[in-house]
């Protein structure tokens, strides 16, 4: 103990007094820290992650696909959707507005209530209540996209574990529904467009075949007239072209129908939302330690300020 105190004895008297003041304040600061740590509201976090699949990049040659992934440009090739797109989509009004009206439960309340009513954003009669709810909900979200792995990590911060879990689960569900609806609408639009083109091509083919049939019925002996033979060849070419166009469009229509049936979401959930068992903040030990250190520093600083005038007077006895 003597060896431990010997360095302190070498310090000036005013510094030793200030250190003793800091040590004297320490128990009170520790008690305040404990009170703050237990009064501070608990926050729970539910996390989930999913892969933003990129089909267009997979169709590229392996070398180009690898380069695109390496430099983080996979989402920009062929108009594909990158992880950053899904991160922005999760914070868009198209996803968050249905979440605000979603019925939710909490640990202490088994009666379903809309999330907007639980966020405490003011009187339901306020015109800006929905906008305030959107802002608060966005502040509860933490979304991290990884361009190299295409993994998007979602974290929801709430004061109730069930509420955090339900919001995270609802976000993934709405994102999945939005994704499926958008992709199916695109596939449906393509199919409907091709159906109209196939119907038009089929009409043209039948008209060309009918014209050739009528010509053959009216001209049975074509060998005696080069002009009739030439006209027959022209009509047959017209039929062949109409048939080729019809068959090509029919093949594209079949592919569009298959794609519409097989179309699946472009996200694959890796980790489903978890129900938090313990709060993740505040970290009580860290709060107590921080308040303790601040209290001791304040005690030391206050002591130094109060000792400064007396020390100056001692160094200059002639001061009045």
HELIX and SHEET records of a PDB file:
HELIX    1   1 UNK A    2  UNK A    9  1                                   8    
HELIX    2   2 UNK A   13  UNK A   39  1                                  27    
HELIX    3   3 UNK A   55  UNK A   58  1                                   4    
HELIX    4   4 UNK A   62  UNK A   70  1                                   9    
HELIX    5   5 UNK A   74  UNK A   79  5                                   6    
HELIX    6   6 UNK A   83  UNK A   90  1                                   8    
HELIX    7   7 UNK A   93  UNK A  100  1                                   8    
HELIX    8   8 UNK A  115  UNK A  118  1                                   4    
HELIX    9   9 UNK A  129  UNK A  139  1                                  11    
HELIX   10  10 UNK A  161  UNK A  218  1                                  58    
HELIX   11  11 UNK A  226  UNK A  262  1                                  37    
HELIX   12  12 UNK A  284  UNK A  315  1                                  32    
SHEET    1   A 4 UNK A 141  UNK A 146  0                                        
SHEET    2   A 4 UNK A 151  UNK A 158 -1                                        
SHEET    3   A 4 UNK A  44  UNK A  52 -1                                        
SHEET    4   A 4 UNK A 267  UNK A 271 -1                                        
SHEET    1   B 2 UNK A 103  UNK A 106  0                                        
SHEET    2   B 2 UNK A 109  UNK A 114 -1                                        
END                                                                             
